[in-house]
Structures are given as structure tokens and as C-alpha cells.
Amino acid sequence: MLAYRTEAILPVKVALYTYRLTMFREELNNIALRDALDLLPSVRGDALLREALYKFSIAHLHDRAVKL
């Protein structure tokens, strides 16, 4: 998801046609992938921010449990 923000659809012909498979258009998918790649730096920035907040909260919990 971080790289493409989509889930993969395998190009296997199946007998069961779901809404997702019937509404799939390759040209629209390619446009959406290009748009998602333009947003990739902000997605990575958000991931780095979440990681930093997580590490801070873990360190805070650890420091609170340690007795001086």
C-alpha cells in the first residue's frame, strides 16, 4: 500500500464476476496509479511521523515504568 496505495487484482480469468472485477478499467487504474505516485512523498512523510509518535509513546511508557 505504501508504494501503490492499491490492492492487487490478479489477471486470472475466473468464473465468478464480482462488482470489483466488472468495474475494473485498466486505463483508469493506470491514471489512478500515476496520481498515487505523485502523493507518495506525503504518504512517506505521514508514515515517518506515525513512527516517531509511536517511538515517543513507547519511550514514555518505558520511562514511566522505570524507578529511579
CYANA upper distance limits for C-alpha pairs under 8 A (distance plus 0.5 A):
  1 MET  CA      5 ARG  CA      4.56
  1 MET  CA      6 THR  CA      6.23
  1 MET  CA      7 GLU  CA      7.56
  2 LEU  CA     40 LEU  CA      8.10
  2 LEU  CA     43 VAL  CA      7.54
  2 LEU  CA     44 ARG  CA      7.90
  3 ALA  CA     37 LEU  CA      8.13
  3 ALA  CA     40 LEU  CA      7.67
  4 TYR  CA     33 LEU  CA      6.99
  4 TYR  CA     36 ALA  CA      6.93
  4 TYR  CA     37 LEU  CA      7.30
  5 ARG  CA     33 LEU  CA      8.43
  5 ARG  CA     36 ALA  CA      7.14
 17 TYR  CA     21 LEU  CA      6.59
 17 TYR  CA     22 THR  CA      6.88
 18 THR  CA     22 THR  CA      6.70
 19 TYR  CA     23 MET  CA      6.53
 20 ARG  CA     24 PHE  CA      6.68
 24 PHE  CA     29 ASN  CA      8.07
 25 ARG  CA     29 ASN  CA      6.66
 26 GLU  CA     30 ASN  CA      6.68
 27 GLU  CA     31 ILE  CA      6.89
 28 LEU  CA     32 ALA  CA      6.69
 29 ASN  CA     33 LEU  CA      6.64
 30 ASN  CA     34 ARG  CA      6.78
 31 ILE  CA     35 ASP  CA      6.79
 32 ALA  CA     36 ALA  CA      6.59
 33 LEU  CA     37 LEU  CA      6.70
 34 ARG  CA     38 ASP  CA      7.02
 35 ASP  CA     39 LEU  CA      7.22
 36 ALA  CA     40 LEU  CA      6.87
 39 LEU  CA     43 VAL  CA      6.94
 40 LEU  CA     44 ARG  CA      6.64
 41 PRO  CA     45 GLY  CA      6.62
 42 SER  CA     46 ASP  CA      6.63
 43 VAL  CA     47 ALA  CA      6.74
 44 ARG  CA     48 LEU  CA      6.72
 45 GLY  CA     49 LEU  CA      6.71
 46 ASP  CA     50 ARG  CA      6.68
 47 ALA  CA     51 GLU  CA      6.63
 48 LEU  CA     52 ALA  CA      6.70
 49 LEU  CA     53 LEU  CA      6.70
 50 ARG  CA     54 TYR  CA      6.57
 51 GLU  CA     55 LYS  CA      6.68
 52 ALA  CA     56 PHE  CA      6.61
 53 LEU  CA     57 SER  CA      6.66
 54 TYR  CA     58 ILE  CA      6.70
 55 LYS  CA     59 ALA  CA      6.59
 56 PHE  CA     60 HIS  CA      6.56
 57 SER  CA     61 LEU  CA      6.67
 58 ILE  CA     62 HIS  CA      6.64
 59 ALA  CA     63 ASP  CA      6.49
 60 HIS  CA     64 ARG  CA      6.57
 61 LEU  CA     65 ALA  CA      6.85
 62 HIS  CA     66 VAL  CA      6.85
